[in-house]
Amino acid sequence: MTNRLPSTLSHLPIAEMMDAAGSVSAARYSACSAARGEVHAALFAPMHYEPNYAYPLLVWLHGPGDDESQLKRIMPLVSMRNYVAVAPRGTRSDDGKPGKTGYGWSQAMADWTVAEQRTFDAIEMALARFNVSGRRVFLAGYDCGGTMAFRLAMDHPSRFAGVLSLCGSFPSTQMPLRRLSDARRVPIFLACGRDSRTYPPADVCNNLRLFHSAGMNVSLRQYPCGHEIVPAMLADMDRWMMEQISTGSSTAVNSETSAR
């Protein structure tokens, strides 16, 4: 049986995992004042943070019905040591868990502009707090967060070393590839569930054909699950980002399918 997690990762034993390592303070939450108002974001500092080392930065866009605290639940399964990470809050209220207000990422143009501002404000927050390499910023997200990650990376290709989407389709409105010649330099990691009805294999194949036609560098991983995050996705995220850091971007399209 596949080791599955709920899509919101609500039962991940983050506190116990951090306590065992003596690093409860590794996940830090804060709000700061920005030019356009308060920014709600979560910050994650790696275990044994070394201020003289320029860390890669992982920018996480949470899934629907959740908020920036999802970062605290995913990082133990991505890496507790390799990255500084930051997660801004979604742009629009969405149904969350009982007693909790959740948020999501809408593709409406007005929300898209807000998402852009919140994401770059969050990056600036991380840069102000930690030693981060501006050349190693990875943008990732789940479901609608993955779709928004695609949108922002295609619009600002020079800002990101790679974009990762877990169960989030490529955006289909407002000409996301209008900067194609620059967007080709951004490597893509796309993870999907074999049994998903929200982002079914047919839609994944359509996206893959688009990437191939556009000459983009994409790694596709398929997992034996539905529309959800499973631990193998997060572990593969870490490996893929480390590969980008160690080998640099490739111009060849690389499509992979892995069954776990």
N, C-alpha and C positions, 0 to 999 in steps of 0.2 A: 504494500500500500504506500502511495506517495505521501510524504510528510507535508501536509498542507497547513497553511495559516489562514485565519479569516482575512478577508480583503482589507479590513481596517487594522489588522495586526493588533487587536485590542488585548489579546491574551499573552503577548510575548513577555517573558519574565525579565524585563529590562533591569528592574531594581536589584533583583537577586544576582543577575549576571555582573552588574557593576559593583555591587557590594563585595562579591567574591574576589574581584580584581582590585578592590580598594580604590575605586574611581567613580564614586557616585557623582562627583562634581564634573565628570567628563561631559555631561550634557547640560548646557546652560541656556536659560531662556531669558530674553530681554526685549524691551520695546524701546525704540529710540525716536526722537523727533526728526522728521525730515522736512524737506521743502514743501511737500504736499500733505503734511499731517503725520500722525502716529503710524509707525510701522510695527506690525505684529509679526515677529519672527522668532524661530528657535535657532540657537547656536550650539554646535557640538565641537568640543575640543578633544583631540585624541589623547589616549592614555600616554603618560610620560611625554607630554608636549615639550618639544625642544624649540625654544624661541629663535635659535640661530639657523634653523632649517626652514626653507620656504616650502610649505606643504601644498599639495594639490587641494583644490577646493571643490567639494561636491555641493551643488545647489539642488535641493530636493523640492519638487512641487507635489504636494500630497494629493491623494485621491479624493473622490466625491464623499461628502458627508463627514469629512474629517477636518483636521486643522494642522497647524505647524508642528504640533506635538508628535505627529507621526514620525518625525525624524528621530526622536528618542527611541522609538520602538524598532526602527529598521537598522540603525547603525551597528548594533552588536552582530548582526548577520551580514553586514557589508564588511566592515572592518572597524575595530576599536583603536587602531594605531595609524592607519595610512593617510587619513584625510582630516582636514578641518571641514565642517559641513554647516550649511545654513538652510533654513526652510522658511519662506514667506507664507503668509496666510492667503488662501484663495480669495477671489474677487467677489463672490456672490454666495449668500446664505444657501445652504443645501441641507436636506434632511440628514441628521446625524444620529448618534446613539441616543436612547432615551435620556432626557435630562441634560443633553449636551447640544450646543449649537454647532453644526458642521458647515463647511464651506466647500465650494467647488470652483472650477475654472471654466467660465463661459467663453465661447468663441465669438460672441457678439463684439463688434469693433470697439465699443466703449469699454467693455471689460478687458479686452485685449490690451488697450492702452494702459489701463490701471495695472494689469498683470506685469507688463513691461516695467513700469515704474517701481512696483513693489519688488520685483526680482532684482533689479539693479541697485535699489536701495539696500536690500538684504546683502548683496555682494559687497557693497561699500561698508556695511556694518562689520562683516567678517574681516575685510581688509584692515579696518581700523583696530580690531581687537587682536588679530593674530598675524603671524608671518605667513603669508600665502603667496604662491607663485601666480602672477597674473596670466602666465602662459599655460597654466594647467587647471583651468576652470571647466568642470564638467557639469552639464545641466541634465537633470534626470527627473522623471515623474511617473506616477501610476495613474492609469485610466485617463481621465480628463487632464490630469497633471502631465501625463506623458504627451498628450496632444498639444498642450500649451508649450511644453519643452521643445517639441518640434518647431512650433510656430516661432518662438523667440530665437532659437538657434539658427533657423533659416533667415531670419531678419537681421541677425547680428552675428554672422559667421566668424568675424575676426575676434569675437570675445570669448569663444568657447573652443576647448580642445576636443570636445566630443559631446554628443547628445544621446541619452538613453531613455527609452520608453518601455515601461512594463505594462502591457495590455492596453496601450493607448494608440489609437490609429493616427495616421498622418492627416493633418487638417486638409479639408477639401474646398474651403472658401477663401476669398480675398487673396488669390494668387500666391500661395506660400513659396513657390519656387521662382518668384520674379527676380531674385538675385542669384540665379542658378550658378553662374560662373564662379562666384565666391562661395556659395553654399557647398559646392563639391568638395571643398577642403575640410568639411566637418564630418568626421567619421560617425557612423550611426550604430547603436546597439538596440535591437528590437527584440523583446521577449514577449511571447504570447502563449496562451493556454490552448492546448489541442481541442478541448471540449467547450471552449467559450462560445456563448451565444451572443454576447455583447460585441465582441470583436472576433467573429468567426474566421476559420481558415480561408474562406473565399475572399474576405476583405483583406486579410493579411497578404494573400497572393497578389491581389490588385495593387496593394502598396508596394510589394516587392518588385512587381513589373515596372511600376513608376520609377523606383529607385534605380533599377537596371537601365531603363531608357534614359534617365537623366545622368547616368555615369557616376553615381554616388557610391561611396564606400560604406557598405552595410553588412553587419553581422546579425543574422536572424537565428534566434534560438526558440525552439518550441518545447513545451513541457507537458507532461500528461496530467493536466489539471483543467479546471474551468477558468472563469474570469476572476482570478485571485493572484495574490503574491505567494509564491512558495519559496522556502529557504534557498533552493538551488539558484533561483533567479538572482537573489542578492549576492550570493557567493560568486556567481558568474559575472555580475556587475563589477565586483572588485577585481577579478582576474582580467577582465577586458580593459578596465581603466589602467591597470598596471602595465598591460601590454602596450597601450597607446603611449604611456609615459616612457617606457623603456625602448620601444622601437620607433616611435614617431608615426605619423599618419601615413597610410599607404594610399596610392592612387587607384589601386585595383579594387573592384567590387568583390567582397568576400561574403558569401552566403553560407551559413551553417545551420544545421538543424540538430538539436541534441534532445534526446529522450532520457528522462530521469526516472 
